[in-house]
Amino acid sequence: MKPLVDIDEIDAKILQLLIVDARTSLKDLAKKCGISSVSVLNRVKRLKKLGVITGATLFAPIEKFGLEIAASIGIELGPEANIDELLKFFREETDLMEPSVSVGKFDLTAFVCAEKIASLNEEVETIRKQPGVRKVIVNVWAGRPNTNIEDLDLTPLKDE
């Protein structure tokens, strides 16, 4: 299978370094990749244009904002459900993060953070009341999320 974007080993190294520390300077990236700062800048610009790099993301501990609870929500829908309308509602009218269509046990999944169980329950009840929602399952996380994104394999695929 041909990759959607062509990256080489140097692009992959730049991406791995930025995953570990998105604030790494062009000079440091160049030194670690064995190329010039101008080459790094051109590669980063190309990766942005391709949509591989879309910006910097803040991953702040939720506790710093008074949000003590993190939970995954699975939503099972009935045949009458309008998925597009539900996703629009969830994005605009709730505190759900990343509500999206899923494959597996649930039709939709989302992530939510809340101050306490009562506020999480309010969010769940809002979901349950929506037309077409058959079942809502909540899994409260016992610890902080750990994405391990630095372990992502970015090795360029070879054409077969």
HELIX and SHEET records of a PDB file:
HELIX    1   1 GLU A    9  VAL A   20  1                                  12    
HELIX    2   2 LEU A   26  CYS A   33  1                                   8    
HELIX    3   3 SER A   37  LYS A   49  1                                  13    
HELIX    4   4 ILE A   62  PHE A   65  5                                   4    
HELIX    5   5 ILE A   83  GLU A   93  1                                  11    
HELIX    6   6 ILE A  117  ARG A  128  1                                  12    
HELIX    7   7 ILE A  149  ASP A  151  5                                   3    
SHEET    1   A 4 MET A  97  VAL A 101  0                                        
SHEET    2   A 4 LEU A 108  ALA A 114 -1                                        
SHEET    3   A 4 ILE A  69  LEU A  77 -1                                        
SHEET    4   A 4 VAL A 133  VAL A 140 -1                                        
END                                                                             
